[in-house]
Amino acid sequence: PPPPPPPPPPPKPPPKEEVVLTEEDYKAMYTESAKKAGYGAAAMLGVGLVSPTAAFSNMFTTFALSGVIGYQVVWGVAHSLHSPLMAVTNAVSGMTAVGGMYTMGGGLVPSTLSETLGFTATAISAVNITGGFLVTKKMLDMFKRPTDPPEFYELYAYPTAGFIGGFGLINLGFPQAASIAATASALGCIGGIAGLASQSTARMGLVSGMSGVSIGIAATIGSLSWPASTYVQLAAALGGGGFAGYEIAKRVDPTSLPQTVAAFHSLVGLAAVFSAAADYLEHAAHSPEMLDGVRLTSIALASVIGGVTTTGSVIAFGKLNGNLSSAPLQLEQRDQINMAAGAGTVAMMGLLMTMGHSHPAAGMVALAGMGVLSGGLGLHMTASIGGADMPVVITVLNSYSGWALCAEGFMLDKPILTTVGALIGSSGAILTHIMCVAMNRDIVSVLLGGYGTSATGGGEAMVFEGEATFTDVEATVENLKAAKEVIVVPGYGLAVANGQYAMAEIAKELRAQGVNLRFAIHPVAGRMPGQLNVLLAEAGVPYDIVLEMEEINDDFKDTDICLVVGANDTVNSAAIEDPNSIIAGMPVLHVWEAKNVIVMKRSMGAGYAGADNPVFIKDNTDMLLGDAKKTLDAIKAKLDD
């Protein structure tokens, strides 16, 4: 028998009244903007008042300009390439190796604690460099289409190698060559992020970033004066770490991307902590006169930010990898614990900055205290954040790793580290802003634990009444064949089930039959920015039919069928219909506006946020329960009949 006729579409909500702004409204907007400009001007004057040296002022200039550049280039990155952006910044943050290299020594093996810390920091930074770039390459290669022209990016190895070789020659008699090489390195790293503005330039950006880091490491080596045996030690650190990064990157797939990025963040944080401690130990023992206020402050900041990043990233890895529960840790007096740890950390920083130059024992106590307290703070704060907020946590940790690198730049007076750190810090901060806007979340509430959007009301959440209707594979296939316009909304459930290949085959077949099938991606679909874009690219879905929420949300009302695969919170109409919902105000994909909605889920359970989804019981929705991969395989087999 033919399938029953589709139910009538749901009534459209009344149109929103257009808000007409008055002259006073516009004046208020400009007034607020002018206030912010005034605060910025006052802050700059304040820096001028407290700037202790010309070197600090020059470094602050580098920091400020790099921050502006980072802001501009990161906002230009395509949304679909946010996952490669995080991977490439992971790789570039491996420039923490520079800090480690400056404290290495001892010949074939380190002979002091500071030299051992420097060796370790260099080795784990090399893990990030190699692993981060290889993961980025794997992701970008997934976006290649059969119709793309041939590429020969390996040819850029020649000018990079030529530059490094030429630098090696002229560095012997021209001491400023190292500074120019560092500038070339910074430009390459900037190009590594700027290239992600589009698919057509993304792989060129990867080459630029790899060249920048290679030149930066070469410039650092060129500025050192070691015995030959110490260079053997350096080769062991870079080679061993690089090999480990290569082995890790080989095993990474789109599903494991979030936890891999979190793990790489922990290495950056640890390298920053080790480099800062090694620098202090080295100068306290041999040149305490160089432990001025700027250096001690930078050591303190690198230690604290690195400590929070390390333990926070380890907890994030455990939650994302399933080793730890995704539920938030809810200790009594949680906020008081955080405040006490924060106050203790600030006290230890003050101890280092006031007594570290003249009392090495006090400096050691301060370093140890900062490490323990900041590490505990990062652990507790991240453990107190639920799984639903992990996309925000990952981007925050990405930003932290950049600011730790900036602190190293001030500590060592190395503009390349400050430039790269500002780029990474800006990248993480902007991605955090994008994630918070996409979830209608406040960053402070995220970091302090607990769920709830900035628009959440104070009353009881609505109870949506009704019964879900269910469908089967056969009816779903018939409806898909009869449709002209289809939008597929994938969620993390598709990634967990590894159903992307079957979904790609279904899309290919339906499009071959004349169906205009497209994909809609929510900014926080998955567990990190852009994860679903990479997942679909891996399966061969052309990126030009994968659209972002703001590009496709208005098209649902003209869509015959919306197929939701493993998504829940990102398609929850309670965000719009219930002002007291826990996700009220969160921007969502308007799947319920389609003529028919088919929701593929393992069960009728709520999403990560714990909010019931009224879309499941709407008149135009049918539920197709079961494992996503098995169900998609069955749909594909039926389409082939």
N, C-alpha and C positions, 0 to 999 in steps of 0.2 A: 504493500500500500504506500502511496506517496506520503511524505512527511507532513505533519500538521502545519497549517499556515502559521507564519510567525506572529507573535502577539503585537499589538499596536505599540508604537514607541511611547516612552514615558512623556508626560507633559513637560513642556519646556519651562524652566524657571522664569519668572517675570524679569524683563530687562532691567539692568541696573540704571538708576537715575544718574545722568551726567552731572558731575560736580563742576560748577562754574567758579573759577578762582577770581577773587576780587583783587584790586590794586594792593590792598593791605596784605592779602595772602602772599602775593609776589614779593612785597617788601619784607615780610617776615622771613621768607626763604633766603633772600639776599642778606638779610641781617644775620641769620644763623651762619651762613657761609663766611661772612666777613668776620664774625667772632672766631671761627675756626682759624681763619688766616691770621688773626691777631694773636691767638694762642701759639701758633707756629712761629710767628715773628718773635714773640717773647721767649720762646724756648731757644731759638737760635741765639738771641742776645745772652741768655743764661749760659749757654755753652761757651760763648765768647768770654764771659766773666770768669768761668771756672777753668778754662783751658790752661793746663799747666805748662805746656811746651809747644814749640812750633811743630814738632813731630806729631803730637796729638792732634793739633789743628789740621794738619795735612791729612792725617788718617781719617779724621771726622769728615773732611771734605770728600774723601774717597767713599766713605760709608754713605753719606747723603746722596751723592750722585749715583752710586750703584743702586741704592734703594729706589730712586726714581726710575732708573733704567729697568730694574727688575719689575717694578709696578707696570710699566708700559709693555714689556715683552710678555709677561705672564698673562696679562689680560688679553693679549692677542692670540694665545694658544687656543686651538679648536677644542671644543668640549669633548669630542670623541677621542682626543689625544691626551686627556688628563692622566690616564694611567701611565703612558709612556713618559709624560712630564715628571711624574713622581719617581719613576725608575731612573731617568736621566739625572734628576737632582740627587738621587741616592748615589749615583756614580760620581758626580762632580763633588759631592760632599766628602768623598774619599780623599780630597785634598788635605784632610787632617793629617795625611801622611807627611806633609811638609813640617808640621809641628813636631812629629815624632822624629823625623830625620835630623832636625837641629839638636836633638838631645841624645842621639846615638853616639857610640864610641866604644873603645875598649879593644879594638882589633877584631879577630874572628868571632869572638863572643863578647857580650856585654860584661863589664867588670864591676859595675856599681848598680844600685837600685834605679837611679835616674836613667842610666843607659838601657837597663832592662825594660823599663816603662816605655822609653822611646822606641826600642825595637818592637815591642808589642803593639804600640800605637800605629807604627808604620805597617806592620803585617796585617792587622785587622782593617786598616784603611784600604790596603790593596785588595782585600776581599770585596769591599764595596765598589771599588773602581771597576774591577773586572766583572764581577757579578752584575752590577748595575747596568753597565753598558751592554753586556750580552743579553740581559733580560729585555732591555729597551730594543735591541735589534730584533729579538724574537717577536716582540709585539708588533713592531713596525712592519716586519716582513709579512705578518698575517694580513695586513691591510692591502698588500699588493693584489692587483687584478690581472687576469690573463691578458687583457688588452693594453696594459701599461707598457710604455716603451722600455727598451733595455736600459739598464743602469750600470755604470762603471765607476762606482764611488771608490773602489780600491785604488784608483789612479791618484787620489788625493794623498795617499801614503807617501808618494814621492816628494811633493813640496814640504810635507811635514818633516819627513826624515832629512831632507835637505836643509831645512831651517835648523833642526836640532844639530846636525853635523856642522853647519856653518857657525852656529853659536859656540859649539865646542872649540872651534879653531880660534875665533876672535876673542873668546872669553879669557884666553891666556894673557892677552896684553891690553884689553880694554875692559876695565872693571865695571863700566856702566852697561855692558852688554846683558848682564843678568837682569837688570831692571827692565830693559826693553823686551827681553824674552818673557818676563812676567806679564808685561802689558799685552803681548801677543797671546799669552795663555788666557788672560782675562777676556779678551775679545773672542777667542774661540769658545769659551764657556758661555758667554752671552749669546753667541750664534747658536749654540747647542739648544738653548731654550727658544730663541726667536724662530728657529726653523720649524718648530712645532705649530706654527700658525696655520699650516694647511698640510694635507696629505702629500701634495706634490713636492713640498720642501722638507718634510719631516726627516727623511733619511739623510739629506744633506746636513740637517741640523745635528743628527747623531754623529756624523763624521766630524763636524766642527767641534762638538763637545769632546770627542775622543782626542782630537788634535790639541785642543786647549789644555786638557789635563796632562797629556804627554809632554807638551812643551813646559808646563808648570813644574812637573817633576824634574825634567832635564835642567831647567833654570835653577832649581834648588840644589841639585847635585853640583852644578857648575859653580855655585857660591860657597861650596864646602872645601875645606882643606884637610883631608883625612889621609892617614897611611893606607896603603893598598889593601891591607887586610880588612879594614872597616868597610871598604866597598864590597868585599865578598859578603860580609854580614848583611849589608844593604840588599845585595842581590838575593840573598836567602829570604829576607823579610818580604821583599816585593814579589819574588817568584813563588814563595810558599803561599802567601796570601792570595796572589793572583790565581794560582792553581785551585785553591779552595773555592774562590769565587766562581771560577769556571765550572767546577763540579756542582756547586749549588745551582747555578743558572741553568745547567742542562736539565735539571729535574723540575723546573718551574713551568707550570701551565697556567692558563687564565684563572682557573678555580683557586689556585694557591697563591695568586699574586698578592692579595692583601696581607697575609701573614708573612710572606717573603719580604715585602716592603717594610713591615714592622720590625722584622729581624734585622734588616740592614740598618734601620734607624738606630737600633740598640748598639750596633757596632760603631756608628759615628759618635754617639754619645760617649761610649767607653773610650774611644780614641781621644776625644777631647779631654776627658778626665785624666787619662794617663799622660797626655802631652803637657797639660797644665801642671800636674804634680811633678813630672820630670823636670820641667823648666824651673820650677821653684827650688827643687832639691839641688839642681845644677848650680844655680846662681847663689843660693844660700851657702853652698860649700866653697865656691871659688870666686864669686864676684858679688858680694852682698850689696855693694854700692849701686848696682844696677836695678835693685829691687825698689824702684820708686813707686809713687802712688798709682800711676797709670798701669804699670806692669802688675802690681799686686791686685788691683781692682780687676784687671783682665783675667788674671789667674783665677780669682774668686768666681767671676761670672762664668768662665769656661767650665769650672768644676761643678758649679751648681746646675747650670743649664744642661751640661752633659750628664750629670747624675740623674736628674729628672727624666731626661730623654731615655737613658739606658733602661732604668727599671720600668718606666711607663711603657716602653716599647716591648719589653719582655712580657709584661702582663697582656698587652694588646695582642701579641703573637699567640699567647696561650688561649685567649678567648676566641680569636679568629680560627685557630687551628683545632679547636675542640678539646684542648688539654685542660682548660679551665671553663667553669660555667659562665655562660654569657650574662647571667643575672648579676645585677649590681651588688657589691658588698655593702651592707647597710649596718655598719657598726653604730652603737650608741655614741653620742658626742662626736659624730663624724667631723663636723665643721670645727669643733674645738681641737680635735687631733691635728687637723690640717693647719690651723692657725698656730698651734704650739710648735709644730715642725717647721713652719715658715719662720716664726720668730727665732727659733733656735738656729736656723740656717743663716738668717741675717746677722745674728750675734757672732756666729763663727766667721762670717765674711768680715765683720768689723774687726774681730781679733786679728785676722790675717793682715788686713790693710793697715792696722795701727802698730802691730808688734812684729809682723813677719820679717821686716828688714833687719831688725836688731836682735831678735830672739828666735832662732831657728826652731827650737823646741816648741815654742808657742805656735809657730807657723805650721809645724807638723800636726799638732793637736787640732788646729783650725782646719787644715786640709782634710784630716780624717773625719772631723765632725761634720764638715760640709758634705763629704761623700756619703756618710751614713744618713744624715738628716734629709738631704735632697733626694737620695735614692729611696728612702722610706716614703717621702712625700709623693714622688712619682708613682711608686707602687700603690700606695693607698688611694690616691686620687683616681688612677686609671682603673683599679679594681672596683671603685665605687661607681663607675660609669657602666651603664647597661649596653648590651650588644647592639641595640638599635642606634646608638650614637657612635659606633665604631668608625664609620666613614669620617666623622668630624675629628675623632681622636687621632686617626692616622695622619690627617692633614696638619693638625696642631703639632704632632711630633715631628713631622717633616719641617715645619717652620722652626721649631726649637733647634733642630740639628744645624740649621743655617745660622742662627744667632750664636750658637756655641762656636761655630767656625769664625764668625765675626770677632768674637772675643779673642780667639787665637791670633787673628790678624793684628789687633791692638797690642796683644802681649808680645808678639815677635816683631812688631813694626813691619809687617809684610802686607802691602796693599792688595796683593793677589788674593789672600785669604779673606780680607775684608770685603772685597768685591764679590767673590764667589759666595761668601756667607750671606751677604745682603740679597743676592739673587735667590738663593735657596729659601732664606727667611721670608722674602716677599712672596715667593711661589706658594709656600705653605700657608701663609696668612691669607692670600687671595683665595686659594682653594677652600680654606676653612670658611671664609665669608660666603663663598658660593654654596657650600654644603649647608650652612646655617640658614641661608635664605631659602634654599630648596626644602628645608624641613621646618621653616618658620620657627627656628630655635634661637635662643640667646646663648652666645658662646660662654658667658659666665655660668649660666645654669648647667650647661653641658659639662664644663670642667669641674663643677662642684657636685656633680652627680644628680640623679633624679631626672625623670622625663617630664615633659610638658612643654607646649609651645608658648610663644610670647602672647598668643591670642586666646589662650585657654581661659574659659570662664570659671566662675566659682561654684556653679551648681552641679547637680548630678547629671551624668551623661545620659542622653536619651536611650530608651530601650526600643529598638526597632523590632516590630512584630511582623510576622509573615513566615511563609514556608518556602524553602528553596525548591526549585524544580531541577531535575537531573536529566542528563542526556547521555547518549552513548557514542561510540566511535562512528558507527554507520551513519547516524543522523548528522553528526558533525561534518563528516565528509560530504554528504549531500548538500548541506548548507554552504560549505566552502565552495563547492563546484558551482553553485547557483549564484554566488555573490559576484559583484563587480568591483567593489571597494572593500578591502580587508586591511585592518591594522592589527599587528601582533605586538603585544606588550609583554616583553620578557622580564622576569625578576630573578632573584638569587636562586629560587627553586630550580630554574633551568640549569644554572651552573652546577648546583649540587648533584642533579640527576645526570649531568653530562648529556643533556638532550639537544645540544646545539647543532650537531650534525644532522640529526633527523629533521630538526626544524628548518635547517638550511635547505634540505632536499625538498621538503614540503613547499617552501617558499619558491624554490626554483621551478617546481612542477606547476604550481598554480599560476605563476607569472607567465610561464610558457603557454598556458591555456587562456591568457588574456585577462587574468585577474590582476588588478592594480594592488598588489600586496606590499605594504611597507611596515617598518618597525618603529615603535615609539619608545624612547629611552628616557626615564626619569633621572635627574642628576644624581640621586642617591640610590639608584637601583644597584644591587650588589653590595659589596662591603668596602669599596673604595671608588673614588671618582673614575668614571670611564671603564669600569671592569666589564660591563655587559657589551660595550662596543668592541673590546678586544675579544671577548668570547665569541661573538657573532663573526668577527673577522677571521678568527681561527677556523671557523666552519665554512668559510668561503662566501659569506653574505656580502654583497657589494656595499661599500660604505655609503654610497649615494642614495640607498633606500632605507638607511638607518637615520632617523631624524630625532632631534632633541625635543623636549616637552614643549618649549615655546614655539617651535616650528610646526608642530602637528596638532596641538591641542584643539584648535578651532575646526579641525577636519573630522572629528568624531561624529558630529551631527550629520555628516553626509556619508557615513560609513555603513555598509550593510552588515558586516560582522566584525566584532572586535574579539580577538582571541588572546586572553590573558593567560600567560604561562608562568606560573610560579611567582607571581607578584601579589602583594596584598596591601600593605600600608600605602604604597605609592598610587593605588587606584581606589582608595577608600573615600567614598563620597561623604562620610561623616565629617571629614575635614571642612566641608562646605555647609553641610546640613545641620550640624550640631555644634553650637558655640561652646558647649561644655565638654566636648570630646577631648581626649588627651592629645589628639593631633589636630585640633581645631586651628584653622588658618594655614595649615601646611599646603603648599601648592601640590596638586595631584593631577594625574592624567584623567580626563573626563570620559572614561570608557563607557559609563552608563548612558551617554548621549547617543551612542551607536544604536542602530535599529535592533540588533541582536548582540548579546554578549555571551561568550562561552568562557567560563573560568576553569582552567585546569589547575587543580591543587591536589596535594596528597590527602588532605582532610579539610573539614570545615573550620579548623582552628583559626584563632586570631593571628595577626602578624607579630613582628618583633615588638611593636609598641604596645601590644595587648589590647587594642581597640577592636570592637566588633565592626564588621564591614557590611553595611546595609546593601551594598551592590549585590551581594550573594542572594538576597531575597527579593530583588526587584523583578517586576513582571517580565522584563525583556532579557533576563539572565538565566542561563542554564549552567549547572555545575557538572563538570566532567572530572570525577575524582579518580585518583590513582597516581602511580609513579609517572613523572613527566616523560622520561625517556621511553618507557614501555608504551605509554599512550601515544606518544608522537610516532614511535615505530609502527604502531597499529594503524594510525591515520595514514602514514606514508604507504604502508602495504595496501590499504584499501584504495588509495588514490591510484596505485599502480595497476589495480585490477581492471 
